[in-house]
């Protein structure tokens, strides 16, 4: 147990999390791909931390490694002050759950909705009779906006939005305190996205559950999150209160991301200058020295090439990893 995480009162605490994958780069030769390289953050009870960044930056890997769907290369994860490891993971499976990005591939097509939602109850033996099991499943279905007659149907009979609701009901079955939401609305139509995001907020209000909400749409993340963290090539570059990050971004990468967010007012959109990054994203197999973002940064100096900037507090919990800003 970490004394620090116990004192902080955080629900989930991640310290220096690392996930490296061995990639074959030639005959008898492998190179370590640093998908997540030293990520640290905390999430409080009932809070939503949004995690954003471009495709391939390691967002999903953070969520999966945190829940030990991938075995971490390094670092520690604490839940309610207790370290989560291989020995006690089954106990924490009930407390930490995940809603996957693709509702088409994350649900078994051979199982009925009732069996999909009831499987976690079966695994953890969370009922005393078949009647109690069915009542629990119907209650969960009602909670996510599904009808009782849907229970005997199969996944292929549902729309994308309904399938994602089934996935959410399955995650809620074991009454978790924390859910990793891995781009849960990116595969859905825009009209359905708003319904699902609002449902996540309603569930948080009713159940007090905390979220790590992974997405690449900053407007969605800002709407649902209390705090937002920005990732670039396996590292966090900025983290702050949601409004603070949107109104006063510091890191050059965050500034570029925000400049690409569509603005509904045409005059404001015309006045707003788009910050276009030059160059390509470096390969995670061949990372630049120092700051990984320096190859695309207009402010980069020799110090940026020499050493990686630390993640420092610029006031009121606004954390930034940058030498020049």
VEXKOL-349970 format. One record per residue (C-alpha): residue in one letter; chain; residue number from 1; x, y, z. Coordinates in Angstrom, 2 decimals. Each point is the difference from the previous one (the first is absolute). Example, Ala and Ser with C-alpha at 12.3 -4.5 7.8 and 13.67 -1.06 7.14 Angstrom:
2
<res=a | chain=A | n=1 | c1=12.30 | c2=-4.50 | c3=7.80>
<res=s | chain=A | n=2 | c1=1.37 | c2=3.44 | c3=-0.66>
REM end
This chain:
325
<res=x | chain=A | n=1 | c1=0.00 | c2=0.00 | c3=0.00>
<res=x | chain=A | n=2 | c1=1.19 | c2=3.54 | c3=-0.74>
<res=x | chain=A | n=3 | c1=-0.25 | c2=2.40 | c3=2.94>
<res=x | chain=A | n=4 | c1=-0.13 | c2=2.89 | c3=-2.46>
<res=x | chain=A | n=5 | c1=-2.98 | c2=-1.35 | c3=-1.91>
<res=x | chain=A | n=6 | c1=-1.84 | c2=-0.76 | c3=3.25>
<res=x | chain=A | n=7 | c1=0.46 | c2=3.57 | c3=1.22>
<res=x | chain=A | n=8 | c1=-0.98 | c2=1.57 | c3=-3.31>
<res=x | chain=A | n=9 | c1=-3.50 | c2=-1.52 | c3=0.09>
<res=x | chain=A | n=10 | c1=0.13 | c2=-0.82 | c3=-3.71>
<res=x | chain=A | n=11 | c1=-1.99 | c2=-2.95 | c3=-1.31>
<res=x | chain=A | n=12 | c1=2.51 | c2=-0.96 | c3=-2.70>
<res=x | chain=A | n=13 | c1=3.67 | c2=0.93 | c3=0.10>
<res=x | chain=A | n=14 | c1=2.40 | c2=-0.81 | c3=-2.84>
<res=x | chain=A | n=15 | c1=3.74 | c2=0.40 | c3=0.57>
<res=x | chain=A | n=16 | c1=2.53 | c2=-0.03 | c3=-2.85>
<res=x | chain=A | n=17 | c1=-1.98 | c2=-2.51 | c3=-2.10>
<res=x | chain=A | n=18 | c1=1.96 | c2=-1.54 | c3=-2.87>
<res=x | chain=A | n=19 | c1=-1.04 | c2=-2.40 | c3=-2.75>
<res=x | chain=A | n=20 | c1=2.65 | c2=-1.12 | c3=-2.51>
<res=x | chain=A | n=21 | c1=-0.71 | c2=-2.47 | c3=-2.80>
<res=x | chain=A | n=22 | c1=2.81 | c2=-2.02 | c3=-1.64>
<res=x | chain=A | n=23 | c1=-0.13 | c2=0.50 | c3=-3.79>
<res=x | chain=A | n=24 | c1=2.03 | c2=-2.09 | c3=-2.45>
<res=x | chain=A | n=25 | c1=2.14 | c2=2.37 | c3=-2.06>
<res=x | chain=A | n=26 | c1=2.21 | c2=-2.52 | c3=-1.75>
<res=x | chain=A | n=27 | c1=1.42 | c2=-3.51 | c3=0.15>
<res=x | chain=A | n=28 | c1=0.49 | c2=-0.94 | c3=3.66>
<res=x | chain=A | n=29 | c1=-0.46 | c2=3.65 | c3=0.99>
<res=x | chain=A | n=30 | c1=-2.76 | c2=1.68 | c3=2.00>
<res=x | chain=A | n=31 | c1=-0.55 | c2=3.63 | c3=0.97>
<res=x | chain=A | n=32 | c1=-2.17 | c2=1.16 | c3=2.88>
<res=x | chain=A | n=33 | c1=-2.94 | c2=2.16 | c3=-1.08>
<res=x | chain=A | n=34 | c1=-0.69 | c2=2.40 | c3=2.89>
<res=x | chain=A | n=35 | c1=-3.79 | c2=0.28 | c3=-0.26>
<res=x | chain=A | n=36 | c1=-0.29 | c2=1.51 | c3=3.50>
<res=x | chain=A | n=37 | c1=3.15 | c2=1.46 | c3=1.54>
<res=x | chain=A | n=38 | c1=-0.33 | c2=1.24 | c3=3.57>
<res=x | chain=A | n=39 | c1=-3.59 | c2=1.24 | c3=0.39>
<res=x | chain=A | n=40 | c1=-1.26 | c2=1.14 | c3=3.44>
<res=x | chain=A | n=41 | c1=-3.40 | c2=1.35 | c3=1.07>
<res=x | chain=A | n=42 | c1=-2.73 | c2=-0.28 | c3=2.63>
<res=x | chain=A | n=43 | c1=-3.78 | c2=-0.24 | c3=-0.27>
<res=x | chain=A | n=44 | c1=-2.25 | c2=0.88 | c3=2.95>
<res=x | chain=A | n=45 | c1=-3.30 | c2=-1.73 | c3=0.86>
<res=x | chain=A | n=46 | c1=-2.78 | c2=1.11 | c3=-2.36>
<res=x | chain=A | n=47 | c1=2.42 | c2=1.95 | c3=-2.22>
<res=x | chain=A | n=48 | c1=0.54 | c2=-0.23 | c3=-3.76>
<res=x | chain=A | n=49 | c1=3.51 | c2=0.37 | c3=-1.39>
<res=x | chain=A | n=50 | c1=-0.01 | c2=0.48 | c3=-3.77>
<res=x | chain=A | n=51 | c1=3.00 | c2=-1.37 | c3=-1.93>
<res=x | chain=A | n=52 | c1=0.59 | c2=1.42 | c3=-3.47>
<res=x | chain=A | n=53 | c1=2.62 | c2=-0.17 | c3=-2.73>
<res=x | chain=A | n=54 | c1=0.37 | c2=-1.04 | c3=-3.62>
<res=x | chain=A | n=55 | c1=-0.27 | c2=-3.63 | c3=-1.16>
<res=x | chain=A | n=56 | c1=2.92 | c2=-2.14 | c3=1.12>
<res=x | chain=A | n=57 | c1=1.01 | c2=2.18 | c3=2.96>
<res=x | chain=A | n=58 | c1=-0.69 | c2=-2.76 | c3=2.54>
<res=x | chain=A | n=59 | c1=-3.39 | c2=1.03 | c3=1.44>
<res=x | chain=A | n=60 | c1=-1.65 | c2=-3.41 | c3=-0.35>
<res=x | chain=A | n=61 | c1=3.14 | c2=-1.76 | c3=1.22>
<res=x | chain=A | n=62 | c1=-0.11 | c2=2.08 | c3=3.19>
<res=x | chain=A | n=63 | c1=-3.57 | c2=-1.16 | c3=0.69>
<res=x | chain=A | n=64 | c1=0.69 | c2=-3.65 | c3=-0.80>
<res=x | chain=A | n=65 | c1=3.26 | c2=-0.08 | c3=1.99>
<res=x | chain=A | n=66 | c1=-1.64 | c2=1.70 | c3=2.98>
<res=x | chain=A | n=67 | c1=-2.53 | c2=-2.87 | c3=0.09>
<res=x | chain=A | n=68 | c1=2.78 | c2=-2.57 | c3=-0.65>
<res=x | chain=A | n=69 | c1=-1.47 | c2=-1.14 | c3=-3.30>
<res=x | chain=A | n=70 | c1=3.64 | c2=0.57 | c3=-0.96>
<res=x | chain=A | n=71 | c1=2.59 | c2=-0.86 | c3=2.64>
<res=x | chain=A | n=72 | c1=1.83 | c2=3.25 | c3=0.86>
<res=x | chain=A | n=73 | c1=3.68 | c2=0.23 | c3=-0.85>
<res=x | chain=A | n=74 | c1=0.47 | c2=2.31 | c3=2.97>
<res=x | chain=A | n=75 | c1=-1.76 | c2=2.30 | c3=2.45>
<res=x | chain=A | n=76 | c1=-2.72 | c2=-0.50 | c3=2.58>
<res=x | chain=A | n=77 | c1=-3.80 | c2=0.33 | c3=0.15>
<res=x | chain=A | n=78 | c1=-1.86 | c2=0.59 | c3=3.26>
<res=x | chain=A | n=79 | c1=-3.72 | c2=-0.31 | c3=0.63>
<res=x | chain=A | n=80 | c1=-1.29 | c2=1.57 | c3=3.24>
<res=x | chain=A | n=81 | c1=3.59 | c2=0.05 | c3=1.27>
<res=x | chain=A | n=82 | c1=0.71 | c2=-3.69 | c3=-0.67>
<res=x | chain=A | n=83 | c1=2.40 | c2=-1.11 | c3=-2.70>
<res=x | chain=A | n=84 | c1=-1.59 | c2=-2.01 | c3=-2.82>
<res=x | chain=A | n=85 | c1=2.07 | c2=-2.97 | c3=-1.17>
<res=x | chain=A | n=86 | c1=-0.36 | c2=-3.47 | c3=-1.53>
<res=x | chain=A | n=87 | c1=-0.73 | c2=-1.62 | c3=3.37>
<res=x | chain=A | n=88 | c1=-3.06 | c2=2.13 | c3=0.85>
<res=x | chain=A | n=89 | c1=-1.22 | c2=0.92 | c3=-3.49>
<res=x | chain=A | n=90 | c1=-3.13 | c2=-2.16 | c3=0.16>
<res=x | chain=A | n=91 | c1=-1.14 | c2=1.95 | c3=3.06>
<res=x | chain=A | n=92 | c1=0.54 | c2=3.29 | c3=-1.83>
<res=x | chain=A | n=93 | c1=-1.73 | c2=-1.19 | c3=-3.20>
<res=x | chain=A | n=94 | c1=-3.25 | c2=0.72 | c3=1.83>
<res=x | chain=A | n=95 | c1=1.12 | c2=3.52 | c3=0.90>
<res=x | chain=A | n=96 | c1=1.55 | c2=1.03 | c3=-3.33>
<res=x | chain=A | n=97 | c1=-1.73 | c2=-0.66 | c3=-3.33>
<res=x | chain=A | n=98 | c1=0.31 | c2=1.04 | c3=-3.64>
<res=x | chain=A | n=99 | c1=-2.32 | c2=1.10 | c3=-2.80>
<res=x | chain=A | n=100 | c1=1.69 | c2=-0.83 | c3=-3.31>
<res=x | chain=A | n=101 | c1=0.17 | c2=2.16 | c3=-3.12>
<res=x | chain=A | n=102 | c1=-1.64 | c2=-2.36 | c3=-2.45>
<res=x | chain=A | n=103 | c1=-3.41 | c2=-1.33 | c3=1.06>
<res=x | chain=A | n=104 | c1=0.04 | c2=-2.32 | c3=-3.02>
<res=x | chain=A | n=105 | c1=3.06 | c2=-2.04 | c3=0.98>
<res=x | chain=A | n=106 | c1=-0.12 | c2=0.24 | c3=3.82>
<res=x | chain=A | n=107 | c1=-3.29 | c2=-1.95 | c3=0.34>
<res=x | chain=A | n=108 | c1=-0.36 | c2=-3.74 | c3=-0.67>
<res=x | chain=A | n=109 | c1=-2.41 | c2=-0.47 | c3=-2.96>
<res=x | chain=A | n=110 | c1=-0.97 | c2=-3.50 | c3=1.25>
<res=x | chain=A | n=111 | c1=-1.29 | c2=1.24 | c3=3.37>
<res=x | chain=A | n=112 | c1=-3.32 | c2=1.64 | c3=0.79>
<res=x | chain=A | n=113 | c1=-0.02 | c2=3.44 | c3=1.60>
<res=x | chain=A | n=114 | c1=-1.06 | c2=-1.59 | c3=3.29>
<res=x | chain=A | n=115 | c1=3.01 | c2=-2.32 | c3=-0.02>
<res=x | chain=A | n=116 | c1=2.43 | c2=2.77 | c3=-1.02>
<res=x | chain=A | n=117 | c1=-1.07 | c2=2.25 | c3=2.88>
<res=x | chain=A | n=118 | c1=-0.33 | c2=-2.96 | c3=2.37>
<res=x | chain=A | n=119 | c1=3.48 | c2=-1.44 | c3=-0.68>
<res=x | chain=A | n=120 | c1=1.80 | c2=2.27 | c3=2.54>
<res=x | chain=A | n=121 | c1=-2.65 | c2=-0.94 | c3=2.57>
<res=x | chain=A | n=122 | c1=0.70 | c2=-3.68 | c3=-0.70>
<res=x | chain=A | n=123 | c1=3.78 | c2=0.39 | c3=0.23>
<res=x | chain=A | n=124 | c1=-0.12 | c2=1.84 | c3=3.33>
<res=x | chain=A | n=125 | c1=-3.01 | c2=-1.99 | c3=1.36>
<res=x | chain=A | n=126 | c1=-1.99 | c2=3.16 | c3=0.75>
<res=x | chain=A | n=127 | c1=-3.48 | c2=-1.53 | c3=0.37>
<res=x | chain=A | n=128 | c1=-1.67 | c2=-2.64 | c3=2.15>
<res=x | chain=A | n=129 | c1=-2.71 | c2=-1.15 | c3=-2.43>
<res=x | chain=A | n=130 | c1=-0.89 | c2=0.09 | c3=-3.71>
<res=x | chain=A | n=131 | c1=-2.81 | c2=2.42 | c3=0.80>
<res=x | chain=A | n=132 | c1=2.39 | c2=2.44 | c3=1.66>
<res=x | chain=A | n=133 | c1=2.39 | c2=-0.32 | c3=-2.98>
<res=x | chain=A | n=134 | c1=-2.76 | c2=0.83 | c3=-2.49>
<res=x | chain=A | n=135 | c1=-1.29 | c2=2.92 | c3=2.10>
<res=x | chain=A | n=136 | c1=3.52 | c2=1.43 | c3=0.20>
<res=x | chain=A | n=137 | c1=0.46 | c2=-0.30 | c3=-3.77>
<res=x | chain=A | n=138 | c1=-3.37 | c2=1.63 | c3=-0.77>
<res=x | chain=A | n=139 | c1=0.83 | c2=2.79 | c3=2.45>
<res=x | chain=A | n=140 | c1=3.32 | c2=0.63 | c3=-1.77>
<res=x | chain=A | n=141 | c1=-1.71 | c2=-0.01 | c3=-3.39>
<res=x | chain=A | n=142 | c1=-2.55 | c2=2.55 | c3=1.21>
<res=x | chain=A | n=143 | c1=2.83 | c2=2.13 | c3=1.41>
<res=x | chain=A | n=144 | c1=1.64 | c2=0.30 | c3=-3.45>
<res=x | chain=A | n=145 | c1=-3.25 | c2=0.48 | c3=-1.93>
<res=x | chain=A | n=146 | c1=-0.68 | c2=-3.53 | c3=-1.30>
<res=x | chain=A | n=147 | c1=-3.37 | c2=-1.77 | c3=0.17>
<res=x | chain=A | n=148 | c1=-0.63 | c2=-3.32 | c3=1.78>
<res=x | chain=A | n=149 | c1=-0.98 | c2=-1.69 | c3=-3.28>
<res=x | chain=A | n=150 | c1=3.56 | c2=0.63 | c3=-1.30>
<res=x | chain=A | n=151 | c1=1.36 | c2=-2.54 | c3=2.51>
<res=x | chain=A | n=152 | c1=-0.52 | c2=-3.06 | c3=-2.22>
<res=x | chain=A | n=153 | c1=1.32 | c2=1.58 | c3=-3.19>
<res=x | chain=A | n=154 | c1=3.46 | c2=-0.29 | c3=-1.54>
<res=x | chain=A | n=155 | c1=2.50 | c2=2.80 | c3=-0.63>
<res=x | chain=A | n=156 | c1=-0.43 | c2=0.10 | c3=-3.79>
<res=x | chain=A | n=157 | c1=-3.61 | c2=1.12 | c3=0.49>
<res=x | chain=A | n=158 | c1=1.07 | c2=3.32 | c3=1.54>
<res=x | chain=A | n=159 | c1=1.28 | c2=3.34 | c3=-1.28>
<res=x | chain=A | n=160 | c1=3.47 | c2=1.30 | c3=0.93>
<res=x | chain=A | n=161 | c1=-1.36 | c2=2.23 | c3=2.75>
<res=x | chain=A | n=162 | c1=-2.02 | c2=-2.84 | c3=1.53>
<res=x | chain=A | n=163 | c1=3.02 | c2=-2.31 | c3=-0.12>
<res=x | chain=A | n=164 | c1=2.06 | c2=2.55 | c3=1.88>
<res=x | chain=A | n=165 | c1=-2.76 | c2=0.20 | c3=2.63>
<res=x | chain=A | n=166 | c1=0.26 | c2=-3.79 | c3=0.39>
<res=x | chain=A | n=167 | c1=3.75 | c2=0.37 | c3=0.53>
<res=x | chain=A | n=168 | c1=-0.57 | c2=2.71 | c3=2.61>
<res=x | chain=A | n=169 | c1=-2.58 | c2=-2.15 | c3=1.82>
<res=x | chain=A | n=170 | c1=2.52 | c2=-2.88 | c3=0.05>
<res=x | chain=A | n=171 | c1=2.65 | c2=2.30 | c3=1.51>
<res=x | chain=A | n=172 | c1=-2.46 | c2=1.21 | c3=2.67>
<res=x | chain=A | n=173 | c1=-1.14 | c2=-3.53 | c3=0.95>
<res=x | chain=A | n=174 | c1=2.66 | c2=-0.43 | c3=2.72>
<res=x | chain=A | n=175 | c1=-0.64 | c2=3.48 | c3=1.44>
<res=x | chain=A | n=176 | c1=3.49 | c2=1.42 | c3=-0.70>
<res=x | chain=A | n=177 | c1=1.33 | c2=3.22 | c3=1.48>
<res=x | chain=A | n=178 | c1=2.11 | c2=0.77 | c3=-3.09>
<res=x | chain=A | n=179 | c1=-0.51 | c2=-0.55 | c3=-3.74>
<res=x | chain=A | n=180 | c1=2.48 | c2=0.48 | c3=-2.84>
<res=x | chain=A | n=181 | c1=-2.00 | c2=1.33 | c3=-2.96>
<res=x | chain=A | n=182 | c1=2.13 | c2=-0.70 | c3=-3.08>
<res=x | chain=A | n=183 | c1=-1.33 | c2=2.30 | c3=-2.73>
<res=x | chain=A | n=184 | c1=-3.53 | c2=-1.24 | c3=0.77>
<res=x | chain=A | n=185 | c1=-1.73 | c2=2.31 | c3=-2.49>
<res=x | chain=A | n=186 | c1=2.48 | c2=0.20 | c3=-2.90>
<res=x | chain=A | n=187 | c1=-1.66 | c2=-2.90 | c3=-1.90>
<res=x | chain=A | n=188 | c1=-3.49 | c2=1.53 | c3=0.33>
<res=x | chain=A | n=189 | c1=-1.97 | c2=2.51 | c3=-2.08>
<res=x | chain=A | n=190 | c1=0.26 | c2=3.58 | c3=1.23>
<res=x | chain=A | n=191 | c1=-3.68 | c2=0.09 | c3=1.01>
<res=x | chain=A | n=192 | c1=0.48 | c2=-3.13 | c3=2.13>
<res=x | chain=A | n=193 | c1=3.29 | c2=1.25 | c3=1.49>
<res=x | chain=A | n=194 | c1=-1.78 | c2=2.75 | c3=1.94>
<res=x | chain=A | n=195 | c1=-2.51 | c2=-2.49 | c3=1.46>
<res=x | chain=A | n=196 | c1=2.74 | c2=-2.37 | c3=1.17>
<res=x | chain=A | n=197 | c1=2.15 | c2=2.80 | c3=1.48>
<res=x | chain=A | n=198 | c1=-3.02 | c2=1.35 | c3=1.89>
<res=x | chain=A | n=199 | c1=-0.73 | c2=-3.52 | c3=1.25>
<res=x | chain=A | n=200 | c1=3.55 | c2=-0.27 | c3=1.36>
<res=x | chain=A | n=201 | c1=-0.58 | c2=3.24 | c3=1.91>
<res=x | chain=A | n=202 | c1=-3.36 | c2=-1.19 | c3=1.37>
<res=x | chain=A | n=203 | c1=1.54 | c2=-3.28 | c3=1.14>
<res=x | chain=A | n=204 | c1=2.82 | c2=1.85 | c3=1.73>
<res=x | chain=A | n=205 | c1=-2.55 | c2=2.15 | c3=1.84>
<res=x | chain=A | n=206 | c1=-2.06 | c2=-3.03 | c3=1.08>
<res=x | chain=A | n=207 | c1=2.81 | c2=-2.44 | c3=0.81>
<res=x | chain=A | n=208 | c1=2.96 | c2=2.24 | c3=0.89>
<res=x | chain=A | n=209 | c1=2.26 | c2=-1.91 | c3=-2.40>
<res=x | chain=A | n=210 | c1=3.33 | c2=1.55 | c3=-1.14>
<res=x | chain=A | n=211 | c1=1.12 | c2=-0.07 | c3=-3.66>
<res=x | chain=A | n=212 | c1=3.19 | c2=0.09 | c3=-1.99>
<res=x | chain=A | n=213 | c1=-1.58 | c2=1.28 | c3=-3.23>
<res=x | chain=A | n=214 | c1=2.27 | c2=-0.64 | c3=-2.99>
<res=x | chain=A | n=215 | c1=-0.84 | c2=1.84 | c3=-3.23>
<res=x | chain=A | n=216 | c1=1.47 | c2=2.10 | c3=-2.78>
<res=x | chain=A | n=217 | c1=-2.93 | c2=2.44 | c3=-0.23>
<res=x | chain=A | n=218 | c1=0.87 | c2=2.92 | c3=2.28>
<res=x | chain=A | n=219 | c1=-3.54 | c2=1.40 | c3=0.03>
<res=x | chain=A | n=220 | c1=-1.44 | c2=-3.29 | c3=1.29>
<res=x | chain=A | n=221 | c1=2.80 | c2=-0.32 | c3=2.56>
<res=x | chain=A | n=222 | c1=-0.47 | c2=3.59 | c3=1.21>
<res=x | chain=A | n=223 | c1=-3.74 | c2=-0.58 | c3=0.39>
<res=x | chain=A | n=224 | c1=0.32 | c2=-3.08 | c3=2.21>
<res=x | chain=A | n=225 | c1=3.34 | c2=0.47 | c3=1.82>
<res=x | chain=A | n=226 | c1=0.96 | c2=1.70 | c3=3.26>
<res=x | chain=A | n=227 | c1=3.66 | c2=-0.04 | c3=-1.02>
<res=x | chain=A | n=228 | c1=1.71 | c2=-0.65 | c3=-3.35>
<res=x | chain=A | n=229 | c1=3.39 | c2=-1.60 | c3=-0.68>
<res=x | chain=A | n=230 | c1=1.75 | c2=0.27 | c3=-3.38>
<res=x | chain=A | n=231 | c1=2.29 | c2=-2.77 | c3=-1.27>
<res=x | chain=A | n=232 | c1=2.65 | c2=0.02 | c3=-2.71>
<res=x | chain=A | n=233 | c1=2.03 | c2=-3.09 | c3=-0.95>
<res=x | chain=A | n=234 | c1=-0.41 | c2=-1.89 | c3=3.25>
<res=x | chain=A | n=235 | c1=0.44 | c2=2.92 | c3=2.39>
<res=x | chain=A | n=236 | c1=-2.28 | c2=2.54 | c3=1.60>
<res=x | chain=A | n=237 | c1=0.83 | c2=3.56 | c3=-1.11>
<res=x | chain=A | n=238 | c1=-2.74 | c2=1.95 | c3=1.81>
<res=x | chain=A | n=239 | c1=-2.72 | c2=-0.56 | c3=2.60>
<res=x | chain=A | n=240 | c1=-2.36 | c2=2.52 | c3=1.58>
<res=x | chain=A | n=241 | c1=-3.59 | c2=0.76 | c3=0.98>
<res=x | chain=A | n=242 | c1=-2.18 | c2=-0.36 | c3=-3.13>
<res=x | chain=A | n=243 | c1=-0.93 | c2=3.71 | c3=-0.27>
<res=x | chain=A | n=244 | c1=3.53 | c2=1.12 | c3=0.88>
<res=x | chain=A | n=245 | c1=1.53 | c2=-2.19 | c3=-2.73>
<res=x | chain=A | n=246 | c1=-2.47 | c2=1.21 | c3=-2.64>
<res=x | chain=A | n=247 | c1=0.36 | c2=3.68 | c3=0.96>
<res=x | chain=A | n=248 | c1=3.72 | c2=0.16 | c3=0.85>
<res=x | chain=A | n=249 | c1=1.93 | c2=-2.80 | c3=-1.76>
<res=x | chain=A | n=250 | c1=3.78 | c2=0.16 | c3=0.45>
<res=x | chain=A | n=251 | c1=1.68 | c2=-2.86 | c3=-1.85>
<res=x | chain=A | n=252 | c1=0.54 | c2=0.63 | c3=-3.77>
<res=x | chain=A | n=253 | c1=-1.62 | c2=-3.37 | c3=-0.81>
<res=x | chain=A | n=254 | c1=-3.13 | c2=0.84 | c3=1.99>
<res=x | chain=A | n=255 | c1=-0.16 | c2=3.39 | c3=-1.75>
<res=x | chain=A | n=256 | c1=0.10 | c2=-1.77 | c3=-3.36>
<res=x | chain=A | n=257 | c1=-2.72 | c2=-2.50 | c3=1.00>
<res=x | chain=A | n=258 | c1=-2.30 | c2=2.78 | c3=1.21>
<res=x | chain=A | n=259 | c1=0.53 | c2=2.07 | c3=-3.14>
<res=x | chain=A | n=260 | c1=-1.44 | c2=-2.93 | c3=-2.01>
<res=x | chain=A | n=261 | c1=-3.25 | c2=-0.15 | c3=2.01>
<res=x | chain=A | n=262 | c1=-2.91 | c2=1.18 | c3=-2.21>
<res=x | chain=A | n=263 | c1=-1.66 | c2=3.25 | c3=1.11>
<res=x | chain=A | n=264 | c1=-3.73 | c2=0.40 | c3=-0.78>
<res=x | chain=A | n=265 | c1=0.23 | c2=3.80 | c3=-0.45>
<res=x | chain=A | n=266 | c1=1.36 | c2=0.83 | c3=-3.54>
<res=x | chain=A | n=267 | c1=1.49 | c2=3.37 | c3=1.03>
<res=x | chain=A | n=268 | c1=1.85 | c2=-1.48 | c3=2.95>
<res=x | chain=A | n=269 | c1=1.17 | c2=-2.89 | c3=-2.18>
<res=x | chain=A | n=270 | c1=1.42 | c2=2.39 | c3=-2.61>
<res=x | chain=A | n=271 | c1=1.79 | c2=2.05 | c3=2.65>
<res=x | chain=A | n=272 | c1=1.48 | c2=-3.09 | c3=1.64>
<res=x | chain=A | n=273 | c1=3.37 | c2=-1.04 | c3=-1.39>
<res=x | chain=A | n=274 | c1=0.56 | c2=-3.69 | c3=-0.56>
<res=x | chain=A | n=275 | c1=3.34 | c2=-1.23 | c3=1.37>
<res=x | chain=A | n=276 | c1=1.19 | c2=-2.60 | c3=-2.51>
<res=x | chain=A | n=277 | c1=2.78 | c2=-2.27 | c3=1.22>
<res=x | chain=A | n=278 | c1=2.87 | c2=-0.60 | c3=-2.41>
<res=x | chain=A | n=279 | c1=1.58 | c2=-3.38 | c3=-0.60>
<res=x | chain=A | n=280 | c1=-1.23 | c2=-3.49 | c3=0.77>
<res=x | chain=A | n=281 | c1=-0.55 | c2=-1.68 | c3=3.34>
<res=x | chain=A | n=282 | c1=3.26 | c2=-1.77 | c3=0.92>
<res=x | chain=A | n=283 | c1=-0.05 | c2=-3.80 | c3=0.10>
<res=x | chain=A | n=284 | c1=-0.38 | c2=-1.37 | c3=3.54>
<res=x | chain=A | n=285 | c1=2.72 | c2=-2.50 | c3=-1.00>
<res=x | chain=A | n=286 | c1=2.46 | c2=2.81 | c3=-0.65>
<res=x | chain=A | n=287 | c1=-0.85 | c2=2.83 | c3=2.39>
<res=x | chain=A | n=288 | c1=1.89 | c2=3.30 | c3=-0.17>
<res=x | chain=A | n=289 | c1=2.27 | c2=0.87 | c3=2.92>
<res=x | chain=A | n=290 | c1=-1.32 | c2=2.33 | c3=2.70>
<res=x | chain=A | n=291 | c1=-3.56 | c2=1.23 | c3=-0.54>
<res=x | chain=A | n=292 | c1=-1.88 | c2=-2.24 | c3=-2.45>
<res=x | chain=A | n=293 | c1=-1.95 | c2=2.99 | c3=-1.34>
<res=x | chain=A | n=294 | c1=3.06 | c2=2.12 | c3=-0.85>
<res=x | chain=A | n=295 | c1=0.17 | c2=-1.20 | c3=-3.63>
<res=x | chain=A | n=296 | c1=-3.36 | c2=1.72 | c3=-0.69>
<res=x | chain=A | n=297 | c1=0.27 | c2=2.91 | c3=2.45>
<res=x | chain=A | n=298 | c1=0.65 | c2=3.60 | c3=-1.09>
<res=x | chain=A | n=299 | c1=1.47 | c2=0.83 | c3=3.44>
<res=x | chain=A | n=300 | c1=2.51 | c2=-2.89 | c3=0.17>
<res=x | chain=A | n=301 | c1=3.53 | c2=0.81 | c3=1.25>
<res=x | chain=A | n=302 | c1=3.20 | c2=-1.94 | c3=0.67>
<res=x | chain=A | n=303 | c1=-1.17 | c2=-0.73 | c3=3.54>
<res=x | chain=A | n=304 | c1=-3.11 | c2=-1.70 | c3=-1.43>
<res=x | chain=A | n=305 | c1=2.28 | c2=-2.33 | c3=-1.99>
<res=x | chain=A | n=306 | c1=2.24 | c2=-0.74 | c3=3.01>
<res=x | chain=A | n=307 | c1=-2.49 | c2=-0.92 | c3=2.70>
<res=x | chain=A | n=308 | c1=-3.67 | c2=-0.84 | c3=0.43>
<res=x | chain=A | n=309 | c1=-1.91 | c2=2.74 | c3=1.87>
<res=x | chain=A | n=310 | c1=-1.49 | c2=-1.00 | c3=3.38>
<res=x | chain=A | n=311 | c1=-3.75 | c2=0.10 | c3=0.65>
<res=x | chain=A | n=312 | c1=-0.22 | c2=3.12 | c3=2.22>
<res=x | chain=A | n=313 | c1=-2.83 | c2=1.87 | c3=1.71>
<res=x | chain=A | n=314 | c1=-0.50 | c2=3.52 | c3=-1.41>
<res=x | chain=A | n=315 | c1=-2.59 | c2=0.86 | c3=2.66>
<res=x | chain=A | n=316 | c1=-3.39 | c2=-1.36 | c3=1.10>
<res=x | chain=A | n=317 | c1=0.90 | c2=-3.51 | c3=-1.14>
<res=x | chain=A | n=318 | c1=0.68 | c2=1.06 | c3=-3.61>
<res=x | chain=A | n=319 | c1=2.75 | c2=-2.49 | c3=-0.92>
<res=x | chain=A | n=320 | c1=2.17 | c2=0.53 | c3=-3.09>
<res=x | chain=A | n=321 | c1=3.07 | c2=-1.72 | c3=-1.44>
<res=x | chain=A | n=322 | c1=1.79 | c2=2.72 | c3=-1.99>
<res=x | chain=A | n=323 | c1=3.30 | c2=1.91 | c3=0.31>
<res=x | chain=A | n=324 | c1=-1.01 | c2=3.04 | c3=-2.03>
<res=x | chain=A | n=325 | c1=-3.62 | c2=0.75 | c3=0.99>
REM end
